[in-house]
């Protein structure tokens, strides 16, 4: 998540996709936007001890 936030700070208007294994994943507001555009499931991932971040992904 640290890498995502560092890149997002440099390119706030870009929609960032990260390859994680056999999936492309996106997080936070990008995940919300991606799930709406592509009609894919929006879920959450643990982000630290007590918080969660939105997640959307699709196969590579």
C-alpha positions as CSV (number, residue, x, y, z in Angstrom):
1,X,0.0,0.0,0.0
2,X,2.9,2.3,0.7
3,X,4.0,2.2,-3.0
4,X,0.4,2.8,-4.2
5,X,0.1,5.9,-2.0
6,X,3.5,7.2,-3.1
7,X,2.6,6.9,-6.8
8,X,-0.9,8.2,-6.3
9,X,0.5,11.4,-4.7
10,X,2.6,12.1,-7.8
11,X,-0.3,11.2,-10.2
12,X,-3.6,12.0,-8.4
13,X,-5.7,12.0,-11.6
14,X,-4.4,8.6,-12.9
15,X,-6.2,5.4,-12.2
16,X,-3.5,3.1,-10.9
17,X,-3.5,-0.7,-11.4
18,X,-1.1,-3.0,-9.7
19,X,-0.3,-6.5,-10.8
20,X,-0.6,-8.8,-7.8
21,X,-0.1,-12.4,-8.8
22,X,-2.5,-13.2,-11.6
23,X,-4.7,-10.1,-11.0
24,X,-4.7,-6.4,-11.6
25,X,-5.8,-4.6,-8.4
26,X,-6.7,-1.1,-7.6
27,X,-7.4,0.5,-4.3
28,X,-9.4,3.3,-2.5
29,X,-11.2,5.8,-4.7
30,X,-9.6,4.2,-7.8
31,X,-11.3,0.9,-6.8
32,X,-14.6,2.5,-6.4
33,X,-14.3,4.2,-9.8
34,X,-13.0,1.0,-11.5
35,X,-15.8,-1.2,-10.1
36,X,-18.4,1.3,-11.3
37,X,-16.9,1.6,-14.8
38,X,-16.2,-2.1,-15.3
39,X,-19.1,-3.5,-13.3
40,X,-16.9,-5.6,-11.1
41,X,-17.1,-6.4,-7.4
42,X,-15.9,-3.9,-4.9
43,X,-14.5,-5.4,-1.8
44,X,-12.1,-4.4,1.1
45,X,-8.6,-5.3,2.2
46,X,-7.1,-4.8,5.6
47,X,-4.9,-1.7,5.7
48,X,-3.1,-1.8,9.0
49,X,-4.3,-3.0,12.3
50,X,-7.9,-1.6,12.4
51,X,-8.7,-0.1,9.0
52,X,-9.7,-1.3,5.6
53,X,-9.2,0.1,2.1
54,X,-11.5,-0.6,-0.9
55,X,-10.2,-3.1,-3.5
56,X,-11.3,-4.0,-7.0
57,X,-9.5,-6.4,-9.2
58,X,-9.7,-8.6,-12.3
59,X,-7.6,-11.4,-13.8
60,X,-4.4,-10.8,-15.8
